[in-house]
Amino acid sequence: MKAVFLDYASLDQNDLDFSQLHNIYDELVLYPATSSAELLERVQNVDVIITNKVIVSAEIMQQCSNLKLILISATGTNNIDLVQAKKQGIVVCNCQAYGTAAVAQHTFMLMLNLATSFREYDRAVQQGKWNNATQFCLLNYPIIELAGKTLGIIGFGELGKAVAKLAEAFGMNVLVAQLPNRPLHSARIHLAELLPQVDFLTLHCPLTEETRDLIAQNEFALMKKTAFLINCARGGVVNEAALAEALIKQKISGAATDVLTVEPPKNGNVLLNNNIPNLIITPHSAWGSVDARQRIVNQLIENTLAYQQGQVIRQVN
């Protein structure tokens, strides 16, 4: 089988092992990135396309008579025309649950940074404020314990459950939100009831029409002024202008987000304004541990071997 990986640099930072992936193909060509102008030439004669974010449209597929398998090196499938793939008999497989530990860990890293005012203390030490202190310690910034606090979770799939498990280890009380337009669940709480109770709110739900702007001005008004928000889901789940306002007007105590509505934010973003207090932004890196990224490579291998043996796994079309 002849294969091409269209954008391997979105996954690899020269720290992954691709040797087994090479071994299962007669030919595998790795491209760091692929533009729309380069796409057709690179895929027209291959059996297998591997892509992370490069869009493979119906028009492209129609010109690929040898194409049998598309492997997505991620979970999302919005860059593939699944209807056309099915029409042509092309199997499409994605990767799943590779980043659960990494995202859960990142969520708690953000939560602990907010709870301990870590950045403020680190900055104070760098500025020499500890050197000039009148006592043995600095306690200039608030520190709270997670134990005994209430964590609200929006999105209780694999990620949400992993975060809940860590929260329980920290001695937190966990509440789970009922997502809109989902079947009612006896263990879920309607959002309007959940928000006033939480000390921390963390998001792990997909971005859909139902969840877009799920947390906006009205929702921030329901939260405690001492509450914190953490978003490791998708940027559009939280209304960014409303979040900026909530922080500036101290409607909540702080927030951290790993995601923005447009990534990368080449044209800026309201949350990148330096006058917003107690906001931590990380560059969509929660998923990106070397372990998680190697897991993706391993799943690409598994998906290919299963296809070759007539036992397709992780098929999405």
Secondary structure, DSSP 8 states (H G I E B T S, - for coil): -EEEES-GGGT-SS-S--HHHHHTSSEEEE-S---HHHHHHHHTT-SEEEESS--B-HHHHHT-TT--EEEESSS--TTB-HHHHHHHT-EEE---STTHHHHHHHHHHHHHHHHHTHHHHHHHHHTTTTTT-SSS----S----STT-EEEEE--SHHHHHHHHHHHHTT-EEEEEE-TTS---TT-EEHHHHGGG-SEEEE-----TTTTT-BSHHHHHHS-TT-EEEE-S-GGGB-HHHHHHHHHTTSSSEEEES--SSSS-TT--GGG-TT-TTEEE--S-TT--HHHHHHHHHHHHHHHHHHHTT---SB--
